[in-house]
């Protein structure tokens, strides 16, 4: 397994390339602001051929470069339908323009993700988990055999994604954490949308939001 990444743009959004090995086909995850040059460098360095872009959600800092990356290589982008409108209208995700007259466009080929789907791309099997709360269409991608999770802005080292933007909801993100993160093995490596990698075990033990998401014990009766 080859996974390489870099923090892109002013938002320092982690962009990843994922492949079975160097010299193989690959999937690009979340090409954000100014990510094109970094993606090109990783593809050259590891001799990779991209076959798709997979988006954890529609916020501007994760999709900024998706159209040029897809267009240069004639590959599709995958996104949950609840976030698709943000590909061409980033204000849908932030509520107001923050970059003036910035114009984004959809890639020519956009395909929609669904909860529980398995994307068989580049010799990989990426399991899609719908994890709303940060946005309505947030997803995470898992490589179950390798115990790896691309969490997007669902889960960070020591924190979780914000819920104060359009489509965000705190009780909903807690449910996503409880149903999609807590059942995973402690050894699962979490590659988040921002910041350093972590593990489910570390977050289970130390992340206050995962502790809040954990089911509370009920009444104890009898022996």
C-alpha positions as CSV (number, residue, x, y, z in Angstrom):
1,X,0.0,0.0,0.0
2,X,1.2,3.5,-0.9
3,X,-0.3,6.5,0.7
4,X,1.3,9.9,0.3
5,X,-0.1,13.4,1.1
6,X,0.6,17.0,1.8
7,X,-1.2,20.0,3.3
8,X,-2.6,22.2,0.6
9,X,-3.3,26.0,0.5
10,X,-4.1,28.5,3.1
11,X,-6.4,26.0,4.9
12,X,-3.7,23.4,5.1
13,X,-6.1,20.7,3.9
14,X,-4.6,17.3,3.6
15,X,-4.6,15.9,0.1
16,X,-3.8,12.2,-0.3
17,X,-2.9,9.9,-3.2
18,X,-3.6,6.2,-2.5
19,X,-2.3,3.3,-4.6
20,X,-1.6,-0.4,-4.1
21,X,2.1,0.4,-4.8
22,X,4.4,2.8,-6.7
23,X,4.0,2.6,-10.4
24,X,0.3,1.7,-10.2
25,X,-3.0,3.4,-10.6
26,X,-4.2,5.6,-7.8
27,X,-7.1,7.6,-6.2
28,X,-6.7,11.2,-5.2
29,X,-8.5,12.3,-2.0
30,X,-9.5,15.9,-1.4
31,X,-7.5,18.1,-3.8
32,X,-8.0,21.5,-2.1
33,X,-6.7,25.0,-2.7
34,X,-3.5,25.1,-4.8
35,X,-3.2,21.3,-4.8
36,X,-2.5,20.8,-8.5
37,X,1.3,21.2,-8.2
38,X,1.5,19.0,-5.2
39,X,-0.6,16.3,-6.8
40,X,1.5,16.4,-10.0
41,X,4.7,16.1,-7.9
42,X,3.4,13.0,-6.1
43,X,2.3,11.4,-9.3
44,X,5.7,11.9,-10.9
45,X,7.6,10.8,-7.8
46,X,5.7,7.6,-7.4
47,X,5.0,7.0,-11.1
48,X,1.2,6.9,-10.5
49,X,-1.7,7.0,-12.9
50,X,-4.8,8.6,-11.3
51,X,-8.2,7.0,-12.1
52,X,-10.5,9.0,-9.8
53,X,-10.9,11.8,-7.2
54,X,-12.7,10.9,-4.0
55,X,-14.1,13.8,-2.0
56,X,-14.9,13.5,1.7
57,X,-17.3,16.5,1.5
58,X,-18.0,19.7,-0.5
59,X,-16.3,22.5,1.4
60,X,-14.2,24.8,-0.6
61,X,-10.9,23.8,1.1
62,X,-11.4,20.2,0.0
63,X,-12.7,20.6,-3.5
64,X,-11.0,23.8,-4.8
65,X,-8.8,22.0,-7.3
66,X,-11.1,19.1,-8.2
67,X,-12.1,20.4,-11.6
68,X,-8.5,21.1,-12.9
69,X,-7.2,17.8,-11.5
70,X,-10.0,15.8,-13.1
71,X,-10.0,17.8,-16.3
72,X,-6.3,17.4,-16.9
73,X,-6.6,13.6,-16.7
74,X,-10.2,13.0,-17.8
75,X,-11.1,11.2,-14.6
76,X,-14.3,11.3,-12.5
77,X,-14.9,12.9,-9.2
78,X,-17.0,11.1,-6.5
79,X,-19.0,13.1,-3.9
80,X,-22.1,12.5,-1.8
81,X,-25.2,14.0,-3.5
82,X,-26.0,16.2,-0.5
83,X,-22.8,18.1,-1.0
84,X,-22.7,18.1,-4.8
85,X,-24.0,21.7,-5.2
86,X,-20.9,23.0,-3.4
87,X,-18.7,21.9,-6.4
88,X,-20.0,24.9,-8.4
89,X,-21.2,27.2,-5.6
90,X,-18.9,27.2,-2.6
91,X,-21.0,29.7,-0.7
92,X,-23.5,26.9,-0.2
93,X,-21.1,25.4,2.4
94,X,-19.9,28.6,4.1
95,X,-22.9,30.9,3.9
96,X,-21.0,33.9,2.4
97,X,-18.4,34.6,-0.2
98,X,-14.9,34.7,1.3
99,X,-12.8,34.9,-1.8
100,X,-14.6,37.6,-3.8
101,X,-15.7,36.5,-7.2
102,X,-14.1,33.0,-7.0
103,X,-15.7,30.7,-9.6
104,X,-15.6,27.0,-9.4
105,X,-17.0,24.4,-11.8
106,X,-18.0,20.8,-11.6
107,X,-15.8,18.3,-13.3
108,X,-17.2,16.9,-16.5
109,X,-17.8,13.5,-14.8
110,X,-19.3,13.6,-11.3
111,X,-20.5,10.4,-9.7
112,X,-22.4,10.1,-6.4
113,X,-21.5,8.3,-3.3
114,X,-23.9,6.4,-1.0
115,X,-23.5,4.9,2.5
116,X,-22.0,1.4,2.5
117,X,-20.9,1.6,-1.1
118,X,-17.6,0.0,-2.1
119,X,-15.6,1.8,-4.6
120,X,-13.4,-0.6,-6.5
121,X,-10.8,1.7,-8.0
122,X,-7.1,1.4,-8.9
123,X,-7.0,-2.1,-7.4
124,X,-8.4,-0.8,-4.1
125,X,-11.7,-1.3,-2.3
126,X,-12.7,1.9,-0.5
127,X,-15.8,1.5,1.8
128,X,-17.9,4.6,1.9
129,X,-19.4,5.7,5.2
130,X,-21.9,8.5,5.2
131,X,-20.9,10.6,8.2
132,X,-23.1,13.8,8.3
133,X,-22.7,16.5,10.9
134,X,-19.9,18.6,9.5
135,X,-21.9,18.9,6.3
136,X,-24.9,16.9,5.2
137,X,-23.0,15.0,2.6
138,X,-19.8,14.3,4.6
139,X,-18.3,10.8,4.1
140,X,-15.3,8.9,5.2
141,X,-13.4,6.3,3.2
142,X,-12.1,3.1,4.7
143,X,-9.6,0.5,3.6
144,X,-10.8,-2.3,6.0
145,X,-8.1,-4.9,5.2
146,X,-5.4,-2.3,6.0
147,X,-7.3,-0.7,8.9
148,X,-7.1,2.8,7.4
149,X,-9.7,5.5,7.5
150,X,-9.7,8.8,5.6
151,X,-11.9,10.8,8.0
152,X,-12.2,14.1,6.2
153,X,-13.4,16.7,8.7
154,X,-15.3,14.1,10.8
155,X,-12.5,13.3,13.2
156,X,-9.2,14.9,13.9
157,X,-6.4,14.2,16.4
158,X,-7.9,15.5,19.6
159,X,-10.9,17.2,18.0
160,X,-13.7,16.9,15.4
161,X,-15.0,19.0,12.5
162,X,-16.9,22.3,13.2
163,X,-20.7,22.2,13.0
164,X,-21.5,26.0,12.8
165,X,-21.5,26.3,9.0
166,X,-24.6,25.6,6.8
167,X,-25.5,21.9,6.9
168,X,-23.5,21.3,10.2
169,X,-25.2,19.8,13.2
170,X,-23.6,18.9,16.5
171,X,-25.9,16.0,17.6
172,X,-25.6,14.6,14.1
173,X,-21.8,14.6,14.1
174,X,-21.9,12.9,17.5
175,X,-24.1,10.1,16.0
176,X,-21.7,9.7,13.1
177,X,-18.8,9.4,15.5
178,X,-20.7,6.8,17.5
179,X,-21.8,4.7,14.6
180,X,-18.9,5.0,12.2
181,X,-15.8,5.6,14.4
182,X,-16.4,3.9,17.7
183,X,-17.0,0.4,16.3
184,X,-13.6,0.4,14.5
185,X,-10.6,-1.4,15.9
186,X,-8.2,0.6,18.0
187,X,-5.5,-0.1,15.5
188,X,-7.3,1.8,12.7
189,X,-5.1,4.6,11.4
190,X,-7.1,7.8,10.9
191,X,-5.9,10.1,8.1
192,X,-7.8,13.3,8.7
193,X,-8.6,16.3,6.5
194,X,-6.4,18.6,8.6
195,X,-3.6,18.0,11.0
196,X,-1.6,14.9,11.9
197,X,-2.7,11.3,11.6
198,X,-3.9,9.4,14.6
199,X,-5.6,6.1,15.6
200,X,-9.1,5.2,16.7
201,X,-7.6,3.8,19.9
202,X,-5.8,7.0,20.7
203,X,-8.9,9.1,20.0
204,X,-11.2,6.7,22.0
205,X,-8.9,7.2,25.0
206,X,-8.2,10.9,24.8
207,X,-10.6,12.7,22.5
208,X,-13.4,14.4,24.6
209,X,-15.8,14.4,21.6
210,X,-15.5,10.7,21.1
211,X,-16.1,10.2,24.8
212,X,-19.3,12.3,24.5
213,X,-20.4,10.3,21.5
214,X,-20.0,7.0,23.4
215,X,-23.2,5.4,24.5
216,X,-23.9,6.0,28.2
217,X,-24.4,2.9,30.4
218,X,-28.0,2.3,31.4
219,X,-29.4,1.4,34.8
220,X,-27.8,-1.6,36.5
221,X,-30.2,-4.1,38.1
222,X,-29.7,-7.5,39.6
223,X,-26.3,-9.3,39.7
